[in-house]
Amino acid sequence: MAGGAPPRLGIPAAALGRLMPMFLWLSPAGRVRAAGPTLERLCAPQALAGRPLREIFELVRPQEGGPDPARLAGQRLQLRLRAPPHTALRGLAVALAGRQGVLLNLSFGLSLTEAVRDHALTEADFAATDLAIELLYLNEAKNAVMEELGALNRRLQTARRAAEERALTDPLTGLGNRRALELALQRAAGSAAAGGPGFALAHLDLDHFKAVNDSLGHAAGDRVLLRVAKVLRGETREQDVVVRIGGDEFVLLLPGLTDPARLSALARRVIAGLETPIEAAGHPCRISASIGMALSPDHPDPARLLHAADTALYAAKRAGRARWAFAGA
Amino acid sequence: MHGLINRSIQCFLRDTYGPAAWAAIARAAGIGAEGFEAMLAYDDALTGALVAAAGRHLGKPRDALLEDLGIYLVGREPLRRLLRFGGATYADFLHSLEDLPGRGRLALPGLDLPRLALAGVGDGRFRLRVTGRPGFGHVCAGVLRAMADDYGALALIDHLGGAGGAEEIGIELLEPAYAADRGFSLARPAGT
């Protein structure tokens, strides 16, 4: 090939506008010679022709400098529309041959979604080769998926909490179950060992319950148990743990309550409440309870504490039932 | 099968025929009443069982049910919007159908939509070949019908049958701008 000037591309502004809807052709003095249709839309109703670049845009990078647009060539530009909504744009400039000035191509970066909304842009405002539509699609799909995942997580969390609660609950009475007692005992013993207040454990066994079941059936027995649960909850505080650990066996864990006088009063009230005849299957059922109580200061080890309460319960039963007894220290 | 598909069928049945019908169909198909999670994956056989149970309970032929499902899906705004991204006009949308499985995977990597191949046969007529999952062709037919309405285009959509895991749909675009376009803006409406 013979030497000579490299081939030059002549392209009408309209054609360039279809290829690059946000192009900007600046004169050597930095005034707009032509602009792509989307850029015209962004700046509407103000026309762009003849205006200086810096009147339309604030140059964020590089910072404001001399008026010669040629200094913009070859580097990544960041601009902002001076007019509201101050849309952010990025750009690339190349110097044109001769004294033709500078050609810039502008695009949205992450500002795409906002810009589309602020200027009501449509597919027609982007070149067919632009990935803008794909990006918007991806963004919307991503948001939908994230929302669904968030909702799923919340449902899973709720289900898990419900399952955990069920695992610690006696299905008939709604009181805690043996597992719940173990956890509460660990917590309370740990707290006491760390210098916190002690607690009391009351092991309660119903008297004459078997007779109710045998003579009136299990449905009546269940009603009695429900009433027992109600009495126990009624006599205990918010922070007390009330648990059903067996057919007619219950345990109370009473944090901060280690005064024998108060505990005796509690036991007396519980027994009185339980001795009130319960109506079941058309017959009044008479039950009572034996209670063994032990204090954590006397038995810091939880297993020993349980055993101590158990032993006290046995003592109460042997002494005639319908009464309470404290574990020996 | 991706949970999204099973959940779509679930919502379609519940919204169209009521929660009681859904509960009965779920029971018959051996599915719990709470149904499916859109973001989890399930055994493929469940989908078939669900559709079969629905057809029996409602006394509807499977093909008609699947087509109604397709129409229902376009009525769900988030999905309608994602489909509308395919093209500014109904013709553009048709030409973008081949990209649909790819777009689906872009949104949800586990989503395995069937292969779609569009062939123009001249005069505004097209053949769409749906390969991969039996029954999807009928869902597609429903989607194509509903999307034509959405764009305001007048088009004839016919399921031409299928064999060997491939279904064919005939499309005749009679009038691209017959009725009002329901509208689609690239920017999501505020509050959505």
Interface residues (C-beta under 8 A of the other chain):
Chain A: T113 V116 R117 A120 L121 T122 E123 A124 I133 L136 Y137 L138 E140 A141 K142 A144 V145 E148 L149 L152 R155
Chain B: E37 A38 M39 L40 P78 R81 L82 F85 A88 R103 L106 A107 L108 S185 L186 A187 R188
